[in-house]
């Protein structure tokens, strides 16, 4: 009996891990919350989305997703003001306009695309894990 693979959930997990590893401060295991600046262990952070993850076209957009403390992400409506300022500091003043324009583009991700993205981010996670183990 074949088990149906939930590709979206699998990609969510590996993509979240990638974002949180990517956002570690140099030579450390900690990240700085993009919204409030709190320093926390990367495993204690969330992959916070500026534009909600319900917008599939931006769900896996690397600029839309950044390490965020759980308080800001889960209980403070993503701390939009802080997130906005953090994005501008990280990517420049045009990023907000770019993300808002992109949120109206509707996409469908095929099984093949999910599999390719899962493989890509799995490889990226391995690279990032190796950086800190050296």
Backbone as XML, in Angstrom:
<?xml version="1.0"?>
<chain id="A" units="angstrom">
  <residue number="1" name="UNK">
    <atom name="N" x="0.838" y="-1.178" z="0.000"/>
    <atom name="CA" x="0.000" y="0.000" z="0.000"/>
    <atom name="C" x="0.888" y="1.248" z="0.000"/>
  </residue>
  <residue number="2" name="UNK">
    <atom name="N" x="0.685" y="2.113" z="-0.968"/>
    <atom name="CA" x="1.487" y="3.331" z="-1.079"/>
    <atom name="C" x="0.950" y="4.404" z="-0.149"/>
  </residue>
  <residue number="3" name="UNK">
    <atom name="N" x="1.858" y="5.027" z="0.543"/>
    <atom name="CA" x="1.513" y="6.164" z="1.389"/>
    <atom name="C" x="1.612" y="7.422" z="0.546"/>
  </residue>
  <residue number="4" name="UNK">
    <atom name="N" x="0.588" y="8.260" z="0.606"/>
    <atom name="CA" x="0.658" y="9.519" z="-0.125"/>
    <atom name="C" x="1.598" y="10.461" z="0.626"/>
  </residue>
  <residue number="5" name="UNK">
    <atom name="N" x="2.562" y="10.976" z="-0.075"/>
    <atom name="CA" x="3.534" y="11.889" z="0.524"/>
    <atom name="C" x="2.954" y="13.301" z="0.507"/>
  </residue>
  <residue number="6" name="UNK">
    <atom name="N" x="3.023" y="13.962" z="1.638"/>
    <atom name="CA" x="2.587" y="15.349" z="1.719"/>
    <atom name="C" x="3.798" y="16.223" z="1.384"/>
  </residue>
  <residue number="7" name="UNK">
    <atom name="N" x="3.935" y="16.530" z="0.098"/>
    <atom name="CA" x="5.104" y="17.269" z="-0.378"/>
    <atom name="C" x="5.180" y="18.671" z="0.220"/>
  </residue>
  <residue number="8" name="UNK">
    <atom name="N" x="4.036" y="19.326" z="0.372"/>
    <atom name="CA" x="4.044" y="20.681" z="0.924"/>
    <atom name="C" x="4.578" y="20.666" z="2.360"/>
  </residue>
  <residue number="9" name="UNK">
    <atom name="N" x="4.116" y="19.727" z="3.175"/>
    <atom name="CA" x="4.584" y="19.641" z="4.568"/>
    <atom name="C" x="6.073" y="19.311" z="4.624"/>
  </residue>
  <residue number="10" name="UNK">
    <atom name="N" x="6.510" y="18.427" z="3.739"/>
    <atom name="CA" x="7.930" y="18.051" z="3.709"/>
    <atom name="C" x="8.790" y="19.250" z="3.307"/>
  </residue>
  <residue number="11" name="UNK">
    <atom name="N" x="8.345" y="19.982" z="2.279"/>
    <atom name="CA" x="9.081" y="21.170" z="1.847"/>
    <atom name="C" x="9.040" y="22.249" z="2.936"/>
  </residue>
  <residue number="12" name="UNK">
    <atom name="N" x="7.907" y="22.410" z="3.592"/>
    <atom name="CA" x="7.817" y="23.384" z="4.692"/>
    <atom name="C" x="8.888" y="23.120" z="5.741"/>
  </residue>
  <residue number="13" name="UNK">
    <atom name="N" x="9.050" y="21.856" z="6.138"/>
    <atom name="CA" x="10.022" y="21.507" z="7.183"/>
    <atom name="C" x="11.454" y="21.818" z="6.758"/>
  </residue>
  <residue number="14" name="UNK">
    <atom name="N" x="11.839" y="21.377" z="5.557"/>
    <atom name="CA" x="13.233" y="21.559" z="5.124"/>
    <atom name="C" x="13.503" y="23.031" z="4.798"/>
  </residue>
  <residue number="15" name="UNK">
    <atom name="N" x="12.522" y="23.729" z="4.232"/>
    <atom name="CA" x="12.691" y="25.147" z="3.918"/>
    <atom name="C" x="12.839" y="25.965" z="5.207"/>
  </residue>
  <residue number="16" name="UNK">
    <atom name="N" x="12.033" y="25.655" z="6.204"/>
    <atom name="CA" x="12.136" y="26.338" z="7.495"/>
    <atom name="C" x="13.515" y="26.130" z="8.106"/>
  </residue>
  <residue number="17" name="UNK">
    <atom name="N" x="13.993" y="24.909" z="8.044"/>
    <atom name="CA" x="15.321" y="24.619" z="8.588"/>
    <atom name="C" x="16.381" y="25.418" z="7.835"/>
  </residue>
  <residue number="18" name="UNK">
    <atom name="N" x="16.259" y="25.466" z="6.503"/>
    <atom name="CA" x="17.209" y="26.222" z="5.686"/>
    <atom name="C" x="17.222" y="27.708" z="6.085"/>
  </residue>
  <residue number="19" name="UNK">
    <atom name="N" x="16.046" y="28.317" z="6.168"/>
    <atom name="CA" x="15.963" y="29.750" z="6.485"/>
    <atom name="C" x="16.601" y="30.038" z="7.839"/>
  </residue>
  <residue number="20" name="UNK">
    <atom name="N" x="16.291" y="29.219" z="8.833"/>
    <atom name="CA" x="16.813" y="29.455" z="10.176"/>
    <atom name="C" x="18.319" y="29.218" z="10.243"/>
  </residue>
  <residue number="21" name="UNK">
    <atom name="N" x="18.821" y="28.222" z="9.511"/>
    <atom name="CA" x="20.275" y="28.009" z="9.445"/>
    <atom name="C" x="20.956" y="29.144" z="8.677"/>
  </residue>
  <residue number="22" name="UNK">
    <atom name="N" x="20.338" y="29.568" z="7.587"/>
    <atom name="CA" x="20.887" y="30.658" z="6.771"/>
    <atom name="C" x="21.054" y="31.929" z="7.590"/>
  </residue>
  <residue number="23" name="UNK">
    <atom name="N" x="20.109" y="32.180" z="8.475"/>
    <atom name="CA" x="20.089" y="33.436" z="9.219"/>
    <atom name="C" x="20.921" y="33.416" z="10.500"/>
  </residue>
  <residue number="24" name="UNK">
    <atom name="N" x="21.650" y="32.330" z="10.752"/>
    <atom name="CA" x="22.526" y="32.308" z="11.927"/>
    <atom name="C" x="23.558" y="33.422" z="11.831"/>
  </residue>
  <residue number="25" name="UNK">
    <atom name="N" x="23.879" y="33.979" z="12.974"/>
    <atom name="CA" x="24.962" y="34.954" z="13.026"/>
    <atom name="C" x="26.269" y="34.222" z="12.747"/>
  </residue>
  <residue number="26" name="UNK">
    <atom name="N" x="27.275" y="34.888" z="12.168"/>
    <atom name="CA" x="28.528" y="34.219" z="11.782"/>
    <atom name="C" x="29.145" y="33.406" z="12.924"/>
  </residue>
  <residue number="27" name="UNK">
    <atom name="N" x="29.570" y="32.197" z="12.575"/>
    <atom name="CA" x="30.258" y="31.292" z="13.512"/>
    <atom name="C" x="29.476" y="31.057" z="14.797"/>
  </residue>
  <residue number="28" name="UNK">
    <atom name="N" x="28.173" y="30.919" z="14.677"/>
    <atom name="CA" x="27.364" y="30.713" z="15.879"/>
    <atom name="C" x="26.164" y="29.824" z="15.580"/>
  </residue>
  <residue number="29" name="UNK">
    <atom name="N" x="25.423" y="29.531" z="16.605"/>
    <atom name="CA" x="24.192" y="28.750" z="16.508"/>
    <atom name="C" x="22.975" y="29.617" z="16.815"/>
  </residue>
  <residue number="30" name="UNK">
    <atom name="N" x="23.162" y="30.934" z="16.824"/>
    <atom name="CA" x="22.061" y="31.834" z="17.169"/>
    <atom name="C" x="21.644" y="32.680" z="15.972"/>
  </residue>
  <residue number="31" name="UNK">
    <atom name="N" x="20.388" y="33.127" z="16.040"/>
    <atom name="CA" x="19.838" y="34.031" z="15.032"/>
    <atom name="C" x="19.327" y="35.279" z="15.737"/>
  </residue>
  <residue number="32" name="UNK">
    <atom name="N" x="19.142" y="36.316" z="14.955"/>
    <atom name="CA" x="18.558" y="37.558" z="15.461"/>
    <atom name="C" x="17.171" y="37.680" z="14.841"/>
  </residue>
  <residue number="33" name="UNK">
    <atom name="N" x="16.143" y="37.768" z="15.670"/>
    <atom name="CA" x="14.776" y="37.916" z="15.162"/>
    <atom name="C" x="14.705" y="39.147" z="14.260"/>
  </residue>
  <residue number="34" name="UNK">
    <atom name="N" x="14.184" y="38.947" z="13.056"/>
    <atom name="CA" x="14.108" y="40.054" z="12.100"/>
    <atom name="C" x="13.171" y="41.154" z="12.591"/>
  </residue>
  <residue number="35" name="UNK">
    <atom name="N" x="12.222" y="40.803" z="13.456"/>
    <atom name="CA" x="11.226" y="41.775" z="13.903"/>
    <atom name="C" x="11.626" y="42.560" z="15.145"/>
  </residue>
  <residue number="36" name="UNK">
    <atom name="N" x="12.161" y="41.868" z="16.155"/>
    <atom name="CA" x="12.438" y="42.552" z="17.431"/>
    <atom name="C" x="13.918" y="42.574" z="17.802"/>
  </residue>
  <residue number="37" name="UNK">
    <atom name="N" x="14.744" y="41.801" z="17.082"/>
    <atom name="CA" x="16.178" y="41.801" z="17.346"/>
    <atom name="C" x="16.636" y="40.851" z="18.433"/>
  </residue>
  <residue number="38" name="UNK">
    <atom name="N" x="15.705" y="40.117" z="19.033"/>
    <atom name="CA" x="16.066" y="39.170" z="20.098"/>
    <atom name="C" x="17.012" y="38.103" z="19.547"/>
  </residue>
  <residue number="39" name="UNK">
    <atom name="N" x="18.045" y="37.765" z="20.318"/>
    <atom name="CA" x="19.012" y="36.739" z="19.930"/>
    <atom name="C" x="18.576" y="35.417" z="20.563"/>
  </residue>
  <residue number="40" name="UNK">
    <atom name="N" x="18.387" y="34.393" z="19.731"/>
    <atom name="CA" x="17.942" y="33.081" z="20.202"/>
    <atom name="C" x="18.637" y="31.982" z="19.410"/>
  </residue>
  <residue number="41" name="UNK">
    <atom name="N" x="18.678" y="30.778" z="19.965"/>
    <atom name="CA" x="19.228" y="29.626" z="19.252"/>
    <atom name="C" x="18.366" y="29.382" z="18.019"/>
  </residue>
  <residue number="42" name="UNK">
    <atom name="N" x="19.003" y="29.035" z="16.911"/>
    <atom name="CA" x="18.251" y="28.877" z="15.666"/>
    <atom name="C" x="17.150" y="27.830" z="15.785"/>
  </residue>
  <residue number="43" name="UNK">
    <atom name="N" x="17.352" y="26.809" z="16.612"/>
    <atom name="CA" x="16.331" y="25.767" z="16.764"/>
    <atom name="C" x="15.124" y="26.261" z="17.555"/>
  </residue>
  <residue number="44" name="UNK">
    <atom name="N" x="15.276" y="27.377" z="18.241"/>
    <atom name="CA" x="14.176" y="27.953" z="19.017"/>
    <atom name="C" x="13.462" y="29.059" z="18.242"/>
  </residue>
  <residue number="45" name="UNK">
    <atom name="N" x="13.850" y="29.255" z="16.989"/>
    <atom name="CA" x="13.236" y="30.299" z="16.165"/>
    <atom name="C" x="12.238" y="29.676" z="15.193"/>
  </residue>
  <residue number="46" name="UNK">
    <atom name="N" x="11.455" y="30.534" z="14.572"/>
    <atom name="CA" x="10.520" y="30.134" z="13.522"/>
    <atom name="C" x="10.998" y="30.696" z="12.191"/>
  </residue>
  <residue number="47" name="UNK">
    <atom name="N" x="10.495" y="30.104" z="11.135"/>
    <atom name="CA" x="10.653" y="30.676" z="9.798"/>
    <atom name="C" x="9.445" y="31.596" z="9.610"/>
  </residue>
  <residue number="48" name="UNK">
    <atom name="N" x="9.651" y="32.886" z="9.874"/>
    <atom name="CA" x="8.552" y="33.842" z="9.796"/>
    <atom name="C" x="8.357" y="34.351" z="8.378"/>
  </residue>
  <residue number="49" name="UNK">
    <atom name="N" x="7.099" y="34.493" z="7.996"/>
    <atom name="CA" x="6.743" y="34.981" z="6.660"/>
    <atom name="C" x="6.238" y="36.415" z="6.773"/>
  </residue>
  <residue number="50" name="UNK">
    <atom name="N" x="6.776" y="37.304" z="5.954"/>
    <atom name="CA" x="6.281" y="38.684" z="5.935"/>
    <atom name="C" x="4.882" y="38.702" z="5.324"/>
  </residue>
  <residue number="51" name="UNK">
    <atom name="N" x="4.774" y="38.207" z="4.093"/>
    <atom name="CA" x="3.466" y="37.979" z="3.485"/>
    <atom name="C" x="3.075" y="36.565" z="3.891"/>
  </residue>
  <residue number="52" name="UNK">
    <atom name="N" x="1.885" y="36.392" z="4.407"/>
    <atom name="CA" x="1.440" y="35.113" z="4.947"/>
    <atom name="C" x="1.777" y="33.918" z="4.048"/>
  </residue>
  <residue number="53" name="UNK">
    <atom name="N" x="2.074" y="32.808" z="4.685"/>
    <atom name="CA" x="2.418" y="31.599" z="3.940"/>
    <atom name="C" x="1.226" y="31.024" z="3.194"/>
  </residue>
  <residue number="54" name="UNK">
    <atom name="N" x="0.038" y="31.556" z="3.429"/>
    <atom name="CA" x="-1.132" y="31.136" z="2.654"/>
    <atom name="C" x="-1.020" y="31.572" z="1.196"/>
  </residue>
  <residue number="55" name="UNK">
    <atom name="N" x="-0.161" y="32.545" z="0.934"/>
    <atom name="CA" x="0.098" y="32.988" z="-0.445"/>
    <atom name="C" x="1.197" y="32.085" z="-0.989"/>
  </residue>
  <residue number="56" name="UNK">
    <atom name="N" x="0.800" y="31.073" z="-1.753"/>
    <atom name="CA" x="1.736" y="30.045" z="-2.202"/>
    <atom name="C" x="2.900" y="30.619" z="-3.006"/>
  </residue>
  <residue number="57" name="UNK">
    <atom name="N" x="2.655" y="31.665" z="-3.768"/>
    <atom name="CA" x="3.708" y="32.262" z="-4.576"/>
    <atom name="C" x="4.852" y="32.857" z="-3.763"/>
  </residue>
  <residue number="58" name="UNK">
    <atom name="N" x="4.605" y="33.135" z="-2.479"/>
    <atom name="CA" x="5.647" y="33.692" z="-1.611"/>
    <atom name="C" x="5.991" y="32.777" z="-0.438"/>
  </residue>
  <residue number="59" name="UNK">
    <atom name="N" x="5.323" y="31.649" z="-0.350"/>
    <atom name="CA" x="5.537" y="30.725" z="0.771"/>
    <atom name="C" x="6.991" y="30.286" z="0.874"/>
  </residue>
  <residue number="60" name="UNK">
    <atom name="N" x="7.646" y="30.083" z="-0.280"/>
    <atom name="CA" x="9.038" y="29.626" z="-0.307"/>
    <atom name="C" x="9.976" y="30.685" z="-0.884"/>
  </residue>
  <residue number="61" name="UNK">
    <atom name="N" x="9.573" y="31.939" z="-0.821"/>
    <atom name="CA" x="10.407" y="33.040" z="-1.283"/>
    <atom name="C" x="11.404" y="33.377" z="-0.180"/>
  </residue>
  <residue number="62" name="UNK">
    <atom name="N" x="12.681" y="33.295" z="-0.474"/>
    <atom name="CA" x="13.716" y="33.457" z="0.551"/>
    <atom name="C" x="13.758" y="34.854" z="1.154"/>
  </residue>
  <residue number="63" name="UNK">
    <atom name="N" x="13.338" y="35.863" z="0.413"/>
    <atom name="CA" x="13.318" y="37.214" z="0.986"/>
    <atom name="C" x="12.079" y="37.428" z="1.852"/>
  </residue>
  <residue number="64" name="UNK">
    <atom name="N" x="11.008" y="36.727" z="1.559"/>
    <atom name="CA" x="9.781" y="36.820" z="2.344"/>
    <atom name="C" x="9.882" y="36.062" z="3.664"/>
  </residue>
  <residue number="65" name="UNK">
    <atom name="N" x="10.859" y="35.174" z="3.763"/>
    <atom name="CA" x="10.990" y="34.290" z="4.924"/>
    <atom name="C" x="12.300" y="34.548" z="5.655"/>
  </residue>
  <residue number="66" name="UNK">
    <atom name="N" x="12.192" y="34.756" z="6.950"/>
    <atom name="CA" x="13.362" y="35.079" z="7.760"/>
    <atom name="C" x="13.188" y="34.529" z="9.164"/>
  </residue>
  <residue number="67" name="UNK">
    <atom name="N" x="14.320" y="34.311" z="9.845"/>
    <atom name="CA" x="14.270" y="33.827" z="11.222"/>
    <atom name="C" x="13.555" y="34.855" z="12.091"/>
  </residue>
  <residue number="68" name="UNK">
    <atom name="N" x="12.658" y="34.336" z="12.904"/>
    <atom name="CA" x="11.854" y="35.208" z="13.747"/>
    <atom name="C" x="11.631" y="34.496" z="15.085"/>
  </residue>
  <residue number="69" name="UNK">
    <atom name="N" x="11.644" y="35.235" z="16.172"/>
    <atom name="CA" x="11.360" y="34.603" z="17.466"/>
    <atom name="C" x="9.897" y="34.162" z="17.476"/>
  </residue>
  <residue number="70" name="UNK">
    <atom name="N" x="9.627" y="33.173" z="18.289"/>
    <atom name="CA" x="8.275" y="32.604" z="18.316"/>
    <atom name="C" x="7.237" y="33.607" z="18.822"/>
  </residue>
  <residue number="71" name="UNK">
    <atom name="N" x="7.638" y="34.475" z="19.731"/>
    <atom name="CA" x="6.698" y="35.478" z="20.245"/>
    <atom name="C" x="6.231" y="36.395" z="19.117"/>
  </residue>
  <residue number="72" name="UNK">
    <atom name="N" x="7.164" y="36.924" z="18.354"/>
    <atom name="CA" x="6.793" y="37.817" z="17.249"/>
    <atom name="C" x="5.982" y="37.073" z="16.190"/>
  </residue>
  <residue number="73" name="UNK">
    <atom name="N" x="6.401" y="35.865" z="15.844"/>
    <atom name="CA" x="5.749" y="35.132" z="14.768"/>
    <atom name="C" x="4.365" y="34.619" z="15.151"/>
  </residue>
  <residue number="74" name="UNK">
    <atom name="N" x="4.227" y="34.112" z="16.341"/>
    <atom name="CA" x="2.987" y="33.422" z="16.699"/>
    <atom name="C" x="1.998" y="34.256" z="17.497"/>
  </residue>
  <residue number="75" name="UNK">
    <atom name="N" x="2.489" y="35.214" z="18.260"/>
    <atom name="CA" x="1.607" y="35.901" z="19.202"/>
    <atom name="C" x="1.512" y="37.403" z="18.981"/>
  </residue>
  <residue number="76" name="UNK">
    <atom name="N" x="2.327" y="37.952" z="18.127"/>
    <atom name="CA" x="2.354" y="39.401" z="17.935"/>
    <atom name="C" x="2.014" y="39.752" z="16.492"/>
  </residue>
  <residue number="77" name="UNK">
    <atom name="N" x="1.140" y="38.953" z="15.875"/>
    <atom name="CA" x="0.760" y="39.153" z="14.479"/>
    <atom name="C" x="1.982" y="39.399" z="13.604"/>
  </residue>
  <residue number="78" name="UNK">
    <atom name="N" x="3.019" y="38.606" z="13.883"/>
    <atom name="CA" x="4.283" y="38.638" z="13.139"/>
    <atom name="C" x="5.049" y="39.947" z="13.328"/>
  </residue>
  <residue number="79" name="UNK">
    <atom name="N" x="4.623" y="40.796" z="14.267"/>
    <atom name="CA" x="5.305" y="42.064" z="14.543"/>
    <atom name="C" x="5.621" y="42.769" z="13.214"/>
  </residue>
  <residue number="80" name="UNK">
    <atom name="N" x="4.557" y="43.103" z="12.467"/>
    <atom name="CA" x="4.707" y="43.640" z="11.107"/>
    <atom name="C" x="5.572" y="44.895" z="11.039"/>
  </residue>
  <residue number="81" name="UNK">
    <atom name="N" x="5.437" y="45.772" z="12.003"/>
    <atom name="CA" x="6.244" y="46.996" z="11.960"/>
    <atom name="C" x="7.720" y="46.656" z="12.061"/>
  </residue>
  <residue number="82" name="UNK">
    <atom name="N" x="8.064" y="45.829" z="13.041"/>
    <atom name="CA" x="9.454" y="45.410" z="13.196"/>
    <atom name="C" x="9.941" y="44.611" z="12.007"/>
  </residue>
  <residue number="83" name="UNK">
    <atom name="N" x="9.069" y="43.734" z="11.482"/>
    <atom name="CA" x="9.444" y="42.911" z="10.328"/>
    <atom name="C" x="9.716" y="43.812" z="9.126"/>
  </residue>
  <residue number="84" name="UNK">
    <atom name="N" x="8.865" y="44.795" z="8.908"/>
    <atom name="CA" x="9.053" y="45.729" z="7.788"/>
    <atom name="C" x="10.408" y="46.423" z="7.890"/>
  </residue>
  <residue number="85" name="UNK">
    <atom name="N" x="10.720" y="46.941" z="9.065"/>
    <atom name="CA" x="12.008" y="47.621" z="9.261"/>
    <atom name="C" x="13.177" y="46.653" z="9.070"/>
  </residue>
  <residue number="86" name="UNK">
    <atom name="N" x="13.031" y="45.425" z="9.577"/>
    <atom name="CA" x="14.082" y="44.416" z="9.417"/>
    <atom name="C" x="14.319" y="44.051" z="7.966"/>
  </residue>
  <residue number="87" name="UNK">
    <atom name="N" x="13.239" y="43.921" z="7.202"/>
    <atom name="CA" x="13.378" y="43.603" z="5.774"/>
    <atom name="C" x="14.077" y="44.727" z="5.022"/>
  </residue>
  <residue number="88" name="UNK">
    <atom name="N" x="13.686" y="45.957" z="5.301"/>
    <atom name="CA" x="14.310" y="47.103" z="4.629"/>
    <atom name="C" x="15.801" y="47.155" z="4.954"/>
  </residue>
  <residue number="89" name="UNK">
    <atom name="N" x="16.142" y="46.905" z="6.207"/>
    <atom name="CA" x="17.555" y="46.909" z="6.599"/>
    <atom name="C" x="18.325" y="45.784" z="5.896"/>
  </residue>
  <residue number="90" name="UNK">
    <atom name="N" x="17.703" y="44.632" z="5.762"/>
    <atom name="CA" x="18.373" y="43.459" z="5.198"/>
    <atom name="C" x="18.442" y="43.488" z="3.670"/>
  </residue>
  <residue number="91" name="UNK">
    <atom name="N" x="17.346" y="43.933" z="3.022"/>
    <atom name="CA" x="17.253" y="43.817" z="1.564"/>
    <atom name="C" x="17.111" y="45.141" z="0.817"/>
  </residue>
  <residue number="92" name="UNK">
    <atom name="N" x="16.917" y="46.233" z="1.526"/>
    <atom name="CA" x="16.744" y="47.520" z="0.854"/>
    <atom name="C" x="15.293" y="47.967" z="0.840"/>
  </residue>
  <residue number="93" name="UNK">
    <atom name="N" x="15.097" y="49.250" z="0.571"/>
    <atom name="CA" x="13.765" y="49.848" z="0.714"/>
    <atom name="C" x="12.729" y="49.339" z="-0.284"/>
  </residue>
  <residue number="94" name="UNK">
    <atom name="N" x="13.155" y="48.780" z="-1.410"/>
    <atom name="CA" x="12.198" y="48.325" z="-2.417"/>
    <atom name="C" x="11.586" y="46.962" z="-2.120"/>
  </residue>
  <residue number="95" name="UNK">
    <atom name="N" x="12.116" y="46.240" z="-1.130"/>
    <atom name="CA" x="11.666" y="44.871" z="-0.892"/>
    <atom name="C" x="10.185" y="44.793" z="-0.528"/>
  </residue>
  <residue number="96" name="UNK">
    <atom name="N" x="9.681" y="45.737" z="0.214"/>
    <atom name="CA" x="8.277" y="45.706" z="0.635"/>
    <atom name="C" x="7.372" y="45.806" z="-0.585"/>
  </residue>
  <residue number="97" name="UNK">
    <atom name="N" x="7.681" y="46.733" z="-1.455"/>
    <atom name="CA" x="6.906" y="46.908" z="-2.686"/>
    <atom name="C" x="6.986" y="45.654" z="-3.559"/>
  </residue>
  <residue number="98" name="UNK">
    <atom name="N" x="8.155" y="45.063" z="-3.664"/>
    <atom name="CA" x="8.351" y="43.849" z="-4.468"/>
    <atom name="C" x="7.501" y="42.704" z="-3.923"/>
  </residue>
  <residue number="99" name="UNK">
    <atom name="N" x="7.534" y="42.505" z="-2.613"/>
    <atom name="CA" x="6.762" y="41.408" z="-2.014"/>
    <atom name="C" x="5.261" y="41.640" z="-2.151"/>
  </residue>
  <residue number="100" name="UNK">
    <atom name="N" x="4.816" y="42.872" z="-1.945"/>
    <atom name="CA" x="3.385" y="43.152" z="-2.078"/>
    <atom name="C" x="2.912" y="42.973" z="-3.519"/>
  </residue>
  <residue number="101" name="UNK">
    <atom name="N" x="3.737" y="43.326" z="-4.487"/>
    <atom name="CA" x="3.373" y="43.122" z="-5.892"/>
    <atom name="C" x="3.301" y="41.634" z="-6.220"/>
  </residue>
  <residue number="102" name="UNK">
    <atom name="N" x="4.201" y="40.857" z="-5.654"/>
    <atom name="CA" x="4.261" y="39.423" z="-5.949"/>
    <atom name="C" x="3.131" y="38.639" z="-5.293"/>
  </residue>
  <residue number="103" name="UNK">
    <atom name="N" x="2.528" y="39.177" z="-4.253"/>
    <atom name="CA" x="1.510" y="38.397" z="-3.543"/>
    <atom name="C" x="0.231" y="38.212" z="-4.353"/>
  </residue>
  <residue number="104" name="UNK">
    <atom name="N" x="0.062" y="38.976" z="-5.408"/>
    <atom name="CA" x="-1.124" y="38.837" z="-6.247"/>
    <atom name="C" x="-0.945" y="37.843" z="-7.388"/>
  </residue>
  <residue number="105" name="UNK">
    <atom name="N" x="0.249" y="37.290" z="-7.504"/>
    <atom name="CA" x="0.507" y="36.297" z="-8.551"/>
    <atom name="C" x="0.166" y="34.917" z="-8.000"/>
  </residue>
  <residue number="106" name="UNK">
    <atom name="N" x="-0.783" y="34.261" z="-8.630"/>
    <atom name="CA" x="-1.208" y="32.940" z="-8.173"/>
    <atom name="C" x="-0.421" y="31.868" z="-8.913"/>
  </residue>
  <residue number="107" name="UNK">
    <atom name="N" x="0.092" y="30.918" z="-8.167"/>
    <atom name="CA" x="0.854" y="29.834" z="-8.778"/>
    <atom name="C" x="0.354" y="28.496" z="-8.258"/>
  </residue>
  <residue number="108" name="UNK">
    <atom name="N" x="0.692" y="27.468" z="-8.996"/>
    <atom name="CA" x="0.432" y="26.098" z="-8.575"/>
    <atom name="C" x="1.772" y="25.382" z="-8.662"/>
  </residue>
  <residue number="109" name="UNK">
    <atom name="N" x="2.126" y="24.660" z="-7.621"/>
    <atom name="CA" x="3.388" y="23.928" z="-7.610"/>
    <atom name="C" x="3.086" y="22.463" z="-7.891"/>
  </residue>
  <residue number="110" name="UNK">
    <atom name="N" x="3.735" y="21.926" z="-8.898"/>
    <atom name="CA" x="3.514" y="20.528" z="-9.270"/>
    <atom name="C" x="4.297" y="19.597" z="-8.346"/>
  </residue>
  <residue number="111" name="UNK">
    <atom name="N" x="3.956" y="18.329" z="-8.384"/>
    <atom name="CA" x="4.685" y="17.342" z="-7.582"/>
    <atom name="C" x="6.162" y="17.347" z="-7.957"/>
  </residue>
  <residue number="112" name="UNK">
    <atom name="N" x="6.456" y="17.424" z="-9.241"/>
    <atom name="CA" x="7.844" y="17.461" z="-9.700"/>
    <atom name="C" x="8.578" y="18.667" z="-9.108"/>
  </residue>
  <residue number="113" name="UNK">
    <atom name="N" x="7.919" y="19.829" z="-9.114"/>
    <atom name="CA" x="8.537" y="21.038" z="-8.559"/>
    <atom name="C" x="8.756" y="20.911" z="-7.052"/>
  </residue>
  <residue number="114" name="UNK">
    <atom name="N" x="7.773" y="20.326" z="-6.355"/>
    <atom name="CA" x="7.964" y="20.085" z="-4.915"/>
    <atom name="C" x="9.178" y="19.200" z="-4.683"/>
  </residue>
  <residue number="115" name="UNK">
    <atom name="N" x="9.274" y="18.115" z="-5.434"/>
    <atom name="CA" x="10.400" y="17.193" z="-5.267"/>
    <atom name="C" x="11.730" y="17.891" z="-5.534"/>
  </residue>
  <residue number="116" name="UNK">
    <atom name="N" x="11.765" y="18.721" z="-6.581"/>
    <atom name="CA" x="12.998" y="19.447" z="-6.914"/>
    <atom name="C" x="13.361" y="20.449" z="-5.814"/>
  </residue>
  <residue number="117" name="UNK">
    <atom name="N" x="12.366" y="21.152" z="-5.294"/>
    <atom name="CA" x="12.620" y="22.114" z="-4.218"/>
    <atom name="C" x="13.069" y="21.409" z="-2.935"/>
  </residue>
  <residue number="118" name="UNK">
    <atom name="N" x="12.464" y="20.279" z="-2.638"/>
    <atom name="CA" x="12.869" y="19.506" z="-1.460"/>
    <atom name="C" x="14.326" y="19.087" z="-1.595"/>
  </residue>
  <residue number="119" name="UNK">
    <atom name="N" x="14.703" y="18.609" z="-2.759"/>
    <atom name="CA" x="16.090" y="18.190" z="-2.983"/>
    <atom name="C" x="17.045" y="19.385" z="-2.883"/>
  </residue>
  <residue number="120" name="UNK">
    <atom name="N" x="16.667" y="20.497" z="-3.499"/>
    <atom name="CA" x="17.503" y="21.701" z="-3.464"/>
    <atom name="C" x="17.745" y="22.160" z="-2.023"/>
  </residue>
  <residue number="121" name="UNK">
    <atom name="N" x="16.677" y="22.300" z="-1.252"/>
    <atom name="CA" x="16.840" y="22.807" z="0.111"/>
    <atom name="C" x="17.476" y="21.787" z="1.044"/>
  </residue>
  <residue number="122" name="UNK">
    <atom name="N" x="17.302" y="20.510" z="0.763"/>
    <atom name="CA" x="18.020" y="19.480" z="1.526"/>
    <atom name="C" x="19.517" y="19.645" z="1.322"/>
  </residue>
  <residue number="123" name="UNK">
    <atom name="N" x="19.924" y="19.869" z="0.076"/>
    <atom name="CA" x="21.346" y="20.098" z="-0.228"/>
    <atom name="C" x="21.857" y="21.380" z="0.430"/>
  </residue>
  <residue number="124" name="UNK">
    <atom name="N" x="21.052" y="22.428" z="0.408"/>
    <atom name="CA" x="21.454" y="23.697" z="1.019"/>
    <atom name="C" x="21.610" y="23.554" z="2.536"/>
  </residue>
  <residue number="125" name="UNK">
    <atom name="N" x="20.713" y="22.812" z="3.164"/>
    <atom name="CA" x="20.811" y="22.578" z="4.611"/>
    <atom name="C" x="22.103" y="21.842" z="4.929"/>
  </residue>
  <residue number="126" name="UNK">
    <atom name="N" x="22.423" y="20.838" z="4.131"/>
    <atom name="CA" x="23.668" y="20.079" z="4.356"/>
    <atom name="C" x="24.884" y="20.994" z="4.256"/>
  </residue>
  <residue number="127" name="UNK">
    <atom name="N" x="24.884" y="21.884" z="3.275"/>
    <atom name="CA" x="25.999" y="22.832" z="3.125"/>
    <atom name="C" x="26.121" y="23.732" z="4.357"/>
  </residue>
  <residue number="128" name="UNK">
    <atom name="N" x="24.991" y="24.256" z="4.805"/>
    <atom name="CA" x="25.010" y="25.155" z="5.963"/>
    <atom name="C" x="25.410" y="24.427" z="7.240"/>
  </residue>
  <residue number="129" name="UNK">
    <atom name="N" x="24.993" y="23.191" z="7.383"/>
    <atom name="CA" x="25.395" y="22.406" z="8.552"/>
    <atom name="C" x="26.895" y="22.144" z="8.528"/>
  </residue>
  <residue number="130" name="UNK">
    <atom name="N" x="27.442" y="21.919" z="7.345"/>
    <atom name="CA" x="28.881" y="21.675" z="7.210"/>
    <atom name="C" x="29.708" y="22.917" z="7.513"/>
  </residue>
  <residue number="131" name="UNK">
    <atom name="N" x="29.181" y="24.082" z="7.214"/>
    <atom name="CA" x="29.901" y="25.331" z="7.485"/>
    <atom name="C" x="30.203" y="25.452" z="8.972"/>
  </residue>
  <residue number="132" name="UNK">
    <atom name="N" x="29.227" y="25.153" z="9.808"/>
    <atom name="CA" x="29.424" y="25.301" z="11.251"/>
    <atom name="C" x="30.171" y="24.139" z="11.872"/>
  </residue>
  <residue number="133" name="UNK">
    <atom name="N" x="30.233" y="22.989" z="11.197"/>
    <atom name="CA" x="30.929" y="21.841" z="11.789"/>
    <atom name="C" x="32.425" y="21.872" z="11.494"/>
  </residue>
  <residue number="134" name="UNK">
    <atom name="N" x="32.857" y="22.799" z="10.644"/>
    <atom name="CA" x="34.293" y="22.906" z="10.314"/>
    <atom name="C" x="35.009" y="23.841" z="11.245"/>
  </residue>
</chain>
